[in-house]
Structure formats: C-alpha cells, structure tokens
C-alpha cells in the first residue's frame, strides 16, 4: 500500500458522518506487518524495540538466507516508493480478530493480483524468480513466522500498549475533536478542515473516502505506518496504521528502580514511574496489566502521600507525579 510519506494520494476527502463513524481497532496482523518492516529495515524506534530487534534479527536473516525467493519478495513488496497492497489488507472492522483469521486475507489474494501490486511497488517488471511463484502464500507464511516467533510471545504487553494508545487518543477526541487526534497521529498527517484529511505532506489529487468505513490502527514499532483500503473495488474500507505515541510504546520497557520497588512495592512503584506524563486509570490498567481495583488503590496511596496529583481533563481524571514523586523516582533530593 502507498507510503503516506512518499507518494500520491496525500489528501482524502472525508465527510463529517464518515469521520464521526471512525473507529480505533487492535490488529495482530498490522502489528506483525509493522514488525516485519522493522526487521526488514533493521530500524528501531525506541530502546525497547532495539532490544527486540537485536533478539530476533539473526533468526529472521537466517530464515531469508535459506529462502532467497521470499527474501526477494520482501524487498520488492517493501520498496522505496510503495508498499505492495496485498501485504497490507484493510481491516474488516472486527476489533482484535485472531491472527489466523486476519492472515487469511493475505492468503486469499490471487497470485496475479500480488504480481500487479509488486510491479507497482517496483515501478517495473518483476524479477524472474518471483514471476511464477504463489506470492500471497509465501508472504502469509513469512508473516505467520514473524507472528509466532517475534510477536506472539510478547503480544499481551504489546496489546496493552496499543489499548493504552487508543484510550489516550479517545480522550483527546473527547477534548479537542478529530482535528486534535489526527494532527498528533503521525508526521505529515493533519486535519485541514473542509472535509480534507492530509495523510501525507505531498500535493496530489484528493481521494474520496466519504461513505466508507474508516479505521485507525495503532502499532508499537516506532516509525512504521501506512494507509490502506479494501481491494479490489469498491473501496468500502479505509485505514490509517500509525505508531503508538513514543511514551506509550516504550512504557513496557520502563525500568522500575530496585530501591523504589523495595520501598513502596514493585506494583505501586510501576504506577508511579508511569506517571511521568499524565495518565488516566484506564491507561495505567492497560500499561501495567494490573487490575482496575489494584491500580485505583495504588493511586489513592500515592495521592494521599503527596507523590501523585490529579486533575480533570474533559470527562477523564488524569494522574501525574508531583515534585515529591519526581524526587522519589529519581532517587535524589534538592539538598
């Protein structure tokens, strides 16, 4: 699918009803595809992702070294000018469907459809070794390997981060409307008003999206995102896949100081560490994996002790670290 930062279709026409019906979704396939792109480009968006990349890159490269056809397929599908459409199918609208169900969209693509997508991505003819292969099956097998070996073992943590991102953006939606949400979603993307959504900063003819279903899909790998739509026509579904905000994406890797954990307990310390930026109770539940009651009790103790403050923002109550909380987390004093 089109790279939002590189090529045409930078402007979508989205009427008020379509935008009002926009939904955030969790997608294991989108997360896996973003992880494939991170492995392919050898790029990490934050320290936690670097550790993941270092852990899995060797096995990924060994897999492709043993299968040069699939290696060539990935290189062609993720070219500098285009991401092949068949690799990034639009979500069906089901919230967090099973990966095995989602990947069937890739397997179901016809071989000729995939070859056409690859020619578009390459801007020319296919390499000879790709011309006679069943490309969707190969792509689906590779994505399944990435899912099982590099994403699934860590999926619960990733899902909590994605859900926290959705909570944060939904809260922003209630406070500032879609303009506030879209402007902060990804570099180059912003709401221009007048039913115009800029998905990249390029100046190209608009694409009519009004009347279709519109989805927003967060992924944890930093720097990886794309736009996609249902194929073949009619294009009744569009999606923007975007990275989680940086503070949330790295939250699962935030270290809790050992001394702080001994002093107030590791679970309560984890909550205090995560309050480096204001967060709601729901966000903290998603990020920590602790129950709502447990997080609520920790917040009450921290608030009563003067280590956390709270303020109302729209319909949400946000908690944050006070100066005393900062001193405790950083392990220093003003004296």
Secondary structure, DSSP 8 states (H G I E B T S, - for coil): ---TTTSS--EEE--HHHHHT-EEE--HHHHHHHHHHHHHHT--SSHHHHHHHHHHHHHHHHHHHT-HHHHHHHHHHB-SS-B-GGGS----S-TT--HHHHTHHHHTS-HHHHHHHHHHHHTS---HHHHTS-HHHHHHHHHHHHIIIIIGGGHHHHHHHHHHHHHHHHHHHHHHHHHHHHHTTSTT-EEEETTEEESSS-----EE-TTSEEEEEEESSTT--EEEE-SSSS--EEEEEEE--HHHHTGGG----HHHHHHH-HHHHHHHHHTTS-EEHHHHHHHH---HHHHHHHHHHHHHTTSEEEEEETTEEEEEE-HHHHHHHHT----
